[in-house]
Amino acid sequence: MEFFQRIEDNHIYVITVEGRITAGEDTAALRDCFEQALQVEAIDTFIVNLKKVPFIDSNGLGVISSFLEKTRIKNKKLILCELVQIIEDLLLVSGLNSLLTLYPTEKEALSALIE
């Protein structure tokens, strides 16, 4: 699994994830990536682009859920975008879809925030 990170408009932290997110090294790496992102004080919103994530297991959902909780505690936003159908379905079944902000594309997510 790989991560690509950048900052947009001085306050939006964009994380693009590539590869499967499954128990073990993948979820540990994702958790570390999220923890590092949370350390950047000027950031108020995190966008996680999952376009190139073909699968996520329950451990991966747990990492995303934990990241959501931590962003809320710090009064920050978490947005997921570009989800493949199976991940959309998992979020629906788990109920996380009602807690998360979802956008079809990264461009739409950024546009909504930078207006």
Buried (B, 14 or more C-beta within 10 A) or exposed (E): BEBEEEEBEEBBBBBBBBBEBBEEEBBEBBBEBBEEBBEEEEBBBBBBBBBBBEEBBEBBBBBBBBBBEBBEEEEBBBBBBBBBEEBBEBBEEBEBBEBBBBBEEBEEBBEEBEE
